[in-house]
């Protein structure tokens, strides 16, 4: 099997992911003229699995490339696009987008801090909390 790589802008990925979502909706609601033209009825589960997997892989990779965000299946750009009322790609640029990127960076930093804290051995954590509460009682 051959592999192809190509470059996309953020709005291109949003279009691709929206098309995947639309295809999944067509599979679920099953408008006969669309369904019969593009799909085999007995392959429903395979199609849904493949589409969901493709959606997650694209979202995961795009989040890593565009946002340096490693742990989120749903593409942040598509999520933002869906939440914007006018469905225009203006939000990808400008001050509002820079604020959103700062929020994403902060979320990533919080996740790293939580992960780092969870890696601390339990004995040290218990000692920290015990000392903290003893200090609060004595204060």
Backbone bond lengths (Angstrom), bond angles and torsions (degrees), N, CA, C in turn:
res aa  C-N    CA-C-N  psi(-1)  N-CA   C-N-CA  omega(-1)  CA-C   N-CA-C  phi
1 X - - - 1.440 - - 1.526 108.56 -
2 X 1.315 116.97 134.23 1.450 122.05 179.00 1.520 110.51 -92.39
3 X 1.300 114.67 152.16 1.465 121.12 -179.07 1.519 108.60 -115.18
4 X 1.318 116.73 140.31 1.459 121.76 177.84 1.519 108.95 -120.25
5 X 1.302 116.36 140.78 1.459 120.79 174.36 1.519 108.07 -124.11
6 X 1.305 115.45 145.71 1.458 120.39 178.86 1.517 108.82 -150.58
7 X 1.312 115.23 161.80 1.458 120.75 -178.63 1.515 110.07 -102.14
8 X 1.319 115.61 142.40 1.463 121.85 179.04 1.517 108.99 -136.15
9 X 1.309 114.68 151.43 1.455 120.04 168.64 1.522 107.88 -86.14
10 X 1.311 115.48 167.71 1.461 120.32 -178.20 1.526 111.41 -59.02
11 X 1.330 117.72 -41.78 1.465 119.16 -178.63 1.526 111.26 -68.23
12 X 1.334 118.74 -28.84 1.468 120.81 175.66 1.524 110.92 -65.35
13 X 1.320 115.79 -41.07 1.464 120.14 178.88 1.521 110.24 -65.83
14 X 1.328 117.20 -38.83 1.468 120.18 177.22 1.530 109.78 -61.12
15 X 1.347 117.35 -42.83 1.460 120.20 177.48 1.529 111.55 -60.84
16 X 1.326 116.37 -45.47 1.468 120.23 -179.77 1.518 110.63 -61.39
17 X 1.319 117.00 -46.83 1.463 120.66 -178.83 1.528 111.62 -66.75
18 X 1.335 117.18 -36.15 1.463 119.47 175.49 1.525 110.96 -64.02
19 X 1.325 117.23 -37.76 1.466 120.79 177.30 1.523 111.22 -65.53
20 X 1.325 116.87 -39.03 1.461 120.22 176.52 1.523 110.01 -63.07
21 X 1.330 116.94 -44.29 1.472 120.68 178.77 1.526 110.91 -62.33
22 X 1.324 116.30 -41.88 1.460 120.45 178.73 1.531 110.65 -63.01
23 X 1.317 116.54 -42.57 1.464 120.58 178.00 1.522 110.96 -62.12
24 X 1.327 116.93 -41.95 1.465 119.90 177.45 1.529 110.89 -62.49
25 X 1.341 116.85 -38.93 1.464 120.01 177.06 1.519 111.40 -64.76
26 X 1.330 117.03 -40.76 1.469 120.18 177.92 1.521 109.91 -62.81
27 X 1.330 116.83 -40.18 1.463 119.53 177.25 1.523 111.74 -62.59
28 X 1.330 116.13 -39.96 1.468 120.00 -178.32 1.518 112.05 -71.75
29 X 1.342 116.86 -47.41 1.464 119.41 -176.53 1.515 111.41 -80.69
30 X 1.334 116.87 -28.64 1.458 121.74 170.83 1.519 116.06 66.18
31 X 1.344 117.80 50.13 1.462 118.05 171.52 1.516 107.53 -62.62
32 X 1.300 115.93 118.02 1.456 122.06 -168.25 1.523 113.60 -54.91
33 X 1.337 118.09 -44.74 1.465 119.67 -176.63 1.530 112.35 -64.27
34 X 1.349 117.44 -34.02 1.460 119.64 176.70 1.518 110.52 -76.36
35 X 1.299 113.83 -47.06 1.456 119.96 -174.39 1.526 110.82 -60.09
36 X 1.312 117.56 -49.56 1.469 121.24 -177.23 1.526 112.37 -66.54
37 X 1.313 116.69 -28.10 1.453 119.98 -178.01 1.535 112.13 -75.43
38 X 1.335 117.49 -34.01 1.464 120.39 -173.45 1.523 115.24 -111.71
39 X 1.327 118.47 -21.64 1.459 120.36 -169.69 1.520 112.56 -130.29
40 X 1.354 114.27 158.55 1.458 121.46 171.22 1.524 107.14 -98.94
41 X 1.312 116.70 134.18 1.471 120.02 -176.53 1.519 112.84 -61.32
42 X 1.313 117.82 -37.12 1.459 120.68 -176.36 1.538 112.78 -74.44
43 X 1.317 118.14 -7.24 1.467 122.11 -177.90 1.539 112.41 -102.65
44 X 1.322 118.08 13.71 1.461 122.36 -174.46 1.532 112.32 -52.16
45 X 1.335 117.31 -52.43 1.465 120.86 -177.04 1.532 111.94 -62.55
46 X 1.309 116.34 -38.95 1.465 120.55 178.48 1.524 110.60 -64.29
47 X 1.323 116.14 -44.80 1.472 120.01 178.94 1.520 111.25 -60.58
48 X 1.317 116.91 -46.49 1.463 120.23 -178.45 1.524 111.04 -63.63
49 X 1.315 116.48 -42.32 1.465 120.22 178.88 1.531 110.26 -62.72
50 X 1.322 116.35 -48.28 1.471 120.31 -178.52 1.525 112.12 -62.76
51 X 1.328 116.97 -42.50 1.461 120.57 179.77 1.533 111.57 -65.53
52 X 1.310 116.51 -42.71 1.463 120.47 178.87 1.526 110.82 -64.69
53 X 1.317 116.29 -42.86 1.458 120.45 178.21 1.531 110.95 -63.14
54 X 1.327 116.72 -44.30 1.460 120.87 178.62 1.525 110.98 -62.63
55 X 1.325 116.39 -41.80 1.460 121.46 179.17 1.533 110.41 -61.05
56 X 1.326 116.86 -44.63 1.460 120.53 -179.97 1.528 111.90 -67.92
57 X 1.323 117.09 -41.49 1.466 119.91 -179.94 1.524 111.56 -64.25
58 X 1.325 116.72 -44.46 1.468 120.35 178.43 1.522 110.01 -63.97
59 X 1.326 116.85 -45.90 1.460 121.00 -179.99 1.515 112.30 -61.86
60 X 1.323 116.72 -43.65 1.462 121.35 -179.04 1.520 110.73 -63.75
61 X 1.329 116.48 -48.21 1.471 120.80 -179.32 1.531 111.13 -64.96
62 X 1.329 117.35 -42.62 1.467 120.84 -179.62 1.526 111.18 -65.49
63 X 1.316 117.86 -38.42 1.467 120.32 176.79 1.522 110.92 -62.37
64 X 1.335 116.66 -38.86 1.466 120.06 178.80 1.521 111.12 -67.46
65 X 1.336 117.19 -40.81 1.461 120.48 -176.33 1.523 111.32 -74.92
66 X 1.344 117.72 -49.78 1.460 120.90 -173.74 1.520 113.60 -80.61
67 X 1.339 117.31 -35.93 1.462 120.10 -170.97 1.521 114.35 -117.46
68 X 1.342 116.92 -5.76 1.453 121.00 -174.37 1.533 109.97 54.98
69 X 1.312 115.34 39.80 1.462 124.02 -176.94 1.520 106.85 -115.65
70 X 1.332 117.31 116.66 1.459 120.31 -167.12 1.523 116.69 -95.13
71 X 1.307 119.16 -14.87 1.460 118.33 -167.03 1.525 111.93 -128.75
72 X 1.319 116.04 63.49 1.459 118.68 -179.64 1.517 108.40 -158.56
73 X 1.326 118.41 115.89 1.465 122.12 -175.11 1.521 112.74 -71.85
74 X 1.328 116.26 -41.84 1.460 120.12 -176.04 1.520 108.66 -79.02
75 X 1.318 118.03 128.69 1.466 122.16 -176.25 1.519 110.13 -64.81
76 X 1.319 116.04 125.67 1.460 122.41 -176.09 1.529 110.85 -61.04
77 X 1.337 116.94 -39.09 1.465 120.52 178.71 1.517 112.41 -61.65
78 X 1.339 117.20 -39.03 1.464 120.01 177.83 1.522 110.35 -70.19
79 X 1.308 116.52 -39.59 1.458 120.63 177.29 1.526 110.59 -59.46
80 X 1.333 116.15 -45.41 1.465 120.35 178.37 1.522 110.59 -64.13
81 X 1.326 116.93 -41.39 1.465 121.40 -179.49 1.535 110.56 -61.59
82 X 1.322 116.31 -43.05 1.468 120.77 -179.34 1.527 110.61 -65.10
83 X 1.335 116.79 -35.63 1.462 120.69 -177.86 1.523 113.91 -80.24
84 X 1.339 117.89 -13.79 1.465 121.61 177.57 1.523 108.15 -81.58
85 X 1.322 117.07 134.68 1.462 121.00 -174.42 1.513 115.69 -70.33
86 X 1.343 118.69 -38.04 1.462 119.71 -171.69 1.524 114.24 -87.71
87 X 1.326 118.52 -5.20 1.465 123.56 178.66 1.526 112.68 55.48
88 X 1.321 116.26 39.95 1.464 122.20 175.90 1.520 107.63 -110.66
89 X 1.309 115.82 155.26 1.459 119.70 -178.66 1.520 112.77 -90.65
90 X 1.312 117.62 15.19 1.457 120.60 177.09 1.524 111.28 -61.37
91 X 1.327 116.25 -29.42 1.456 120.17 -176.64 1.526 112.24 -64.81
92 X 1.332 118.53 -15.95 1.455 120.68 -179.52 1.523 112.27 -72.85
93 X 1.312 116.43 -10.26 1.454 120.39 -176.58 1.522 109.18 -128.81
94 X 1.312 115.99 164.20 1.451 120.39 171.02 1.513 114.77 89.34
95 X 1.333 113.70 -171.41 1.465 122.83 -172.56 1.533 112.46 -63.46
96 X 1.335 116.87 -42.47 1.459 120.88 -178.31 1.536 110.56 -60.61
97 X 1.325 115.88 -40.14 1.461 119.98 -179.13 1.523 111.30 -69.22
98 X 1.322 116.81 -39.28 1.464 119.97 178.20 1.525 110.84 -61.68
99 X 1.331 116.82 -39.58 1.466 120.87 176.51 1.526 110.75 -61.83
100 X 1.332 115.85 -42.04 1.473 120.52 179.77 1.531 110.38 -64.71
101 X 1.315 117.61 -40.25 1.460 120.87 178.18 1.522 111.43 -64.77
102 X 1.334 117.16 -35.34 1.466 120.34 175.96 1.531 110.47 -65.14
103 X 1.338 116.55 -41.49 1.467 120.43 177.16 1.521 110.95 -59.99
104 X 1.326 116.47 -43.14 1.461 121.02 -179.60 1.525 110.43 -63.81
105 X 1.323 117.20 -41.20 1.459 121.82 178.17 1.522 110.47 -62.73
106 X 1.333 116.91 -41.94 1.467 120.30 177.91 1.524 111.00 -63.30
107 X 1.350 117.05 -42.56 1.464 120.33 178.39 1.525 110.38 -59.01
108 X 1.325 116.59 -42.39 1.458 120.76 179.60 1.531 110.30 -64.06
109 X 1.325 117.62 -40.60 1.465 120.60 178.26 1.528 111.25 -64.63
110 X 1.333 117.32 -41.46 1.467 120.68 177.47 1.529 110.91 -61.72
111 X 1.329 116.15 -42.51 1.467 119.27 178.96 1.526 110.92 -62.11
112 X 1.335 116.55 -40.46 1.463 119.65 178.88 1.523 110.51 -64.48
113 X 1.335 117.42 -40.79 1.461 120.68 179.08 1.521 110.94 -63.86
114 X 1.321 116.56 -42.59 1.468 120.64 178.97 1.516 110.22 -64.26
115 X 1.330 116.74 -43.52 1.461 120.61 178.27 1.519 110.57 -62.06
116 X 1.317 116.08 -43.51 1.463 120.76 179.05 1.521 110.24 -62.19
117 X 1.330 117.17 -43.22 1.469 120.99 178.98 1.523 110.77 -63.95
118 X 1.329 117.27 -39.67 1.465 120.53 -179.58 1.519 112.53 -69.07
119 X 1.328 117.84 -20.53 1.458 121.07 178.34 1.525 112.26 -81.05
120 X 1.332 117.51 -15.18 1.468 121.18 177.74 1.524 108.39 -66.40
121 X 1.331 117.20 134.06 1.479 118.60 179.86 1.532 111.70 -57.36
122 X 1.319 115.51 150.67 1.460 122.13 -176.31 1.526 112.79 -59.77
123 X 1.307 116.90 -37.04 1.466 120.61 -177.16 1.526 110.17 -61.49
124 X 1.315 116.34 -43.26 1.467 120.37 -179.69 1.521 110.08 -66.48
125 X 1.347 116.45 -42.00 1.469 120.13 178.97 1.523 110.61 -60.10
126 X 1.328 116.76 -47.43 1.460 120.63 -179.23 1.520 111.05 -61.89
127 X 1.334 116.09 -39.97 1.463 120.24 179.07 1.534 110.15 -64.68
128 X 1.333 116.17 -41.10 1.461 120.38 178.87 1.522 110.87 -60.78
129 X 1.334 116.78 -49.89 1.458 119.92 -178.18 1.522 111.80 -67.42
130 X 1.334 117.91 -36.95 1.463 120.51 178.11 1.527 109.93 -63.34
131 X 1.333 116.60 -47.54 1.464 120.32 178.42 1.524 111.00 -61.53
132 X 1.328 116.38 -39.65 1.462 120.48 -179.95 1.523 110.87 -62.50
133 X 1.327 117.61 -47.73 1.462 121.05 -179.17 1.525 111.55 -67.87
134 X 1.339 117.45 -37.93 1.463 120.10 176.66 1.513 111.01 -63.10
135 X 1.331 116.14 -39.35 1.465 120.51 177.25 1.527 110.11 -63.35
136 X 1.342 117.34 -42.71 1.471 121.59 -179.65 1.533 110.64 -64.61
137 X 1.336 117.36 -38.33 1.459 120.08 179.82 1.526 111.63 -65.71
138 X 1.321 115.12 -42.01 1.455 120.54 -176.84 1.532 112.94 -76.02
139 X 1.301 117.84 -18.08 1.468 120.62 -177.14 1.492 112.66 -74.91
